[in-house]
Amino acid sequence: MPNPLPGICALSPYVPGRSIAEIREKYGLKNVVKLASNENPLGASPLAVEAVRRHAASIFRYPQGGNPRLAKALADKHDIDPARIVLGNGSDEIIDLLIRILAQPGVHNIVSCRPCFSIYPIQAGISGVSARQVPLAGDFSFDLPALYEMMDINTRLVFLTTPDNPSGYCPQRNKILEFSKKLHAEYPDILLVIDEAYMDMAPDSGNLSLLSQGILPGNTAFLRTFSKSYGLAGLRLGYGVLPPEIAECFWRARLPFSVNLLAEEAAIAALEDISFREATMHAIREGRTLLSAGLKRLGCEVWPSAANFIMFKLPEGTSASGAYEALLRKGIIIRPLGSYDMPEHFRVSIGRHDENLAFLAALEQILAKGSQNVTHYNN
Ligand SMILES: *Cc1c(COP(=O)(O)O)cnc(C)c1O
C-alpha cells in the first residue's frame, strides 16, 4: 500500500458543527436545536424546494456543463459580465481551485487573518502552498497594515472575509477599497479574494456592488454562497466573481459536473424567491437583536455582528467546555471556537425565534447552576 504524503497526513481536518443526529443519539434526546453552522433559520426557500421536486425525475441526466443558466441569472443579479461568474460545489470548491490555479506548490504563499475561516489554510496545505496568517487586532478588526507587511513577491492570494467568521466584524467598504487599490498598485500578481458569504445579511451592500460601477481594481475577486441566506447548504453551491481571465482558467480546472442538476435548479428558483429572502433577513435582524441582548443580560461578552451569528464569551469564571457540554445535554448545539484557537469563545447562529429563546433559557439555567456551585465550593 502506498503511503499518503506526509504533508497531507500532517493537516488538521476541518472541524464542522456537531450534527443533530449525532447529539440525538448520544444523549437520547428527541428535540435538538442546531445553532452551530450558520444555516438559514427559516429552512430553504419554498420555491427552491418545489424546483427540487419538479426536477427530481431528471437526476439521471448530467447537468449542463458550465451551468450557463445560473451564471446568467447571477450576472443579471449583480449587473456584471457573465464571463466573470464561476460556480462550485460550495464556495469551498472555489477556494480550493483558486489556490491550485494561482499558487505553485513549494514556491508561492497565501495570506489571511488569524483566526479565519479554516478552509483557506487547509486547502493551501493540501496544495503544498504555505499559508501565512496575520493576527486580527484586539477588537477583531483586520490589521490591514500588518497583512500588507506579510506579503511578498511570492504571495498569490490574500483572503479577507467580510463580514468575518467567526467574529461577525464587517469593515467599512472604503477601507477594503483602499486596501485593494494599494495592493493592485504594488503587487499586481496578487488576487485579493473577498469572501462575502454573509454580506447580504449586513447593513452595507458590500464591495461586490462596486464592481459593476468599475470602481474596483481588476485584481479583486468575490465569493458568495447559497449555503447561508438562501438556505441551500445541503445542496452545496457557491459562486465566485473573478477577473474574466482567471474565470476562464477556472472552468478548465473544475471537475465538469461538480455543481449538480438539483442544486442548479434550486438556486435559479431561490434567486426569484423575494419573499423568502425578505423573511430570512427579517428573522436574522430580529434574532440578532434578541440573542445579543439576551447574552448580555446573562453577563456574557458579546461582539457586534453583521452576519447570522454572534460571537460571545461566557461570564468570567465560567467553564466554557463545561457549559458547552451542558448545552449539548439539553439538546442545544452551538459552536465552540477551540478549532479557531479561541477556547473561551463561542459562536451561536441565529435560529428561529423559539430556538433562540430555547438557547437563552438553557444557558440561563446552566449559568445559574454554575454560580450555585461556585457559592457552594466557597462555603
Ligand atoms: C459558510 C462559509 C462559506 C460557504 O461555504 P460553502 O462551501 O459555500 O457552503 C464560505 N466562507 C465562509 C467564511 C463561510 O463561513
The ligand as an SDF file (V2000), in Angstrom:
LIG
                    3D

 15 15  0  0  0  0  0  0  0  0999 V2000
  -20.1170   29.1580    5.2290 C   0  0  0  0  0  0  0  0  0  0  0  0
  -18.9700   29.8740    4.6300 C   0  0  0  0  0  0  0  0  0  0  0  0
  -18.6420   29.7100    3.2950 C   0  0  0  0  0  0  0  0  0  0  0  0
  -19.5110   28.9030    2.3830 C   0  0  0  0  0  0  0  0  0  0  0  0
  -19.2210   27.6270    2.2750 O   0  0  0  0  0  0  0  0  0  0  0  0
  -19.9840   26.7370    1.2190 P   0  0  0  0  0  0  0  0  0  0  0  0
  -18.8770   25.8280    0.7820 O   0  0  0  0  0  0  0  0  0  0  0  0
  -20.4690   27.6000    0.0980 O   0  0  0  0  0  0  0  0  0  0  0  0
  -21.0730   26.0720    1.9550 O   0  0  0  0  0  0  0  0  0  0  0  0
  -17.5800   30.4120    2.7610 C   0  0  0  0  0  0  0  0  0  0  0  0
  -16.8690   31.2550    3.5150 N   0  0  0  0  0  0  0  0  0  0  0  0
  -17.1660   31.4610    4.7990 C   0  0  0  0  0  0  0  0  0  0  0  0
  -16.3880   32.4360    5.5790 C   0  0  0  0  0  0  0  0  0  0  0  0
  -18.2150   30.7710    5.3980 C   0  0  0  0  0  0  0  0  0  0  0  0
  -18.4840   30.9600    6.6920 O   0  0  0  0  0  0  0  0  0  0  0  0
  1  2  1  0
  2  3  1  0
  2 14  2  0
  3  4  1  0
  3 10  2  0
  4  5  1  0
  5  6  1  0
  6  7  2  0
  6  8  1  0
  6  9  1  0
 10 11  1  0
 11 12  2  0
 12 13  1  0
 12 14  1  0
 14 15  1  0
M  END
$$$$
